[in-house]
Amino acid sequence: MTINKCHRVSGTWGKLSTVAAIAFALLSGPYMAHAQSAAQAAPAPSPETPASPLTELRPSIGHVSGNPGDSAAPGQIAAVHSSTAQPVTVQPVTTVQPAASAPNAPAQPLSAPPRSITERAIDKVKQVAKSASDIFNRVPCVPPKGVAKKNFISLPHVANKLASGLPVVIVAFGSSSTQGYGASAPEYTYPNRLAAQLRRQYPMADISVINAGIGGEDAPEMMKRLEQSVIERHPDLVIWQVGTNAVLRGLDPTETAKLVDDGVAKIQAAASDVVLVDLQYSPRINERSESAGRMNNLLGRIAELHHAGIFPRFEVMRDWHERQAIPINEFVISDGLHMSDWGYACFAQLLGDDIIRSVGQVQLGVNAPSEALTYRPM
């Protein structure tokens, strides 16, 4: 019999599927090429034709689908109809992957083993580190040398809470620098940067940093909301950034200092640690250098009298520019006043370093005279 006679036979032979024709051609030897051309002449199936499940297979020849592009799932047997067979190419037997399980067997969900506290803490640290990308690859954040050595910071409440495993609440109180004006995203404000750093340092601790900054305010407006925005939240630490808008408005630094002095006393009476943050080094502040200098000196004196901490932001930022030769536009935005993402990040990093060192000294029992609590140079 020849392959041509096979094509002229009607009835049962006419209904042979493409796969049967190829199998026959493999046995016929010289007629292989003719059998393949006959298979390619068959029309392609409609892409919307679903594969029949195993329980509904017709008594026709099927194949095991093992290719990623097949409509049937790997290992599923799909019915093949002679009128809609696709072009078939002969694949080596080794390419057919056996099914992992029966097609109709439901997949069994895998239950993850319970994670330990240490593993969860490590995951938390990784998540916090990933949430805010490190922008110091562009310009490194280097601590200033010889800046404000006479200033001290005392954080006994924060240290005791951390040592006791109790939640720590920090309120960032201030104006637009605290609110984050100039940052490209909320996570780049200094309170959020500080929170991320402290959570990396103390992964087992419950640390909250509340942003209570409102742009345009200074001591008179802040004192009106001191009770509600700060004291009623029962913070362990208040970071108070103040004085910039008073200088820009031409207010008397002495009057501002009186309000700040009263505010620090009230915060400490509520059993909270205090760190003051003075003015920023920027073109608009430098235009009022005399008033800015007086304000910074008064804030430093208030911190010293109350045994509070102070972060000398003005001197730190001036060190960036004058000693480290960082262009001002790297840490101040185009308005000549507010900090950029890098400025907020480095400010938060250095402030966080001071907090961490202070807590470490308290926990190690490094104490100043008893009436002065515990001190540490910035």
Secondary structure, 3 states (H helix, E strand, C coil): CCHHHHHHCCCCHHHCCHHHHHHHHHHHCCCHHHHHHHHHCCCCCCCCCCCCCHHHCCCCCEEECCCCCCCCCCCCEEECCHHHCCCCCCCCHHHCCCCCCCCCCCCCCCCCCCCCHHHHHHHHHHHHHHHCCCHHHCCCCCCCCCCCCCCECCCHHHHHHHHHCCCEEEEEEECHHHHCCCCCCHHHCHHHHHHHHHHHHCCCCCEEEEEEECCCCCHHHHHHCHHHHCHHHCCCEEEEECCHHHHHCCCCHHHHHHHHHHHHHHHHHCCCEEEEECCCCCHHHHCCHHHHHHHHHHHHHHHHHCCCEEECHHHHHHHHHHCCCCCHHHHECCCCCCECHHHHHHHHHHHHHHHHHHHHHHHHCCCCCHHHCCCCEC
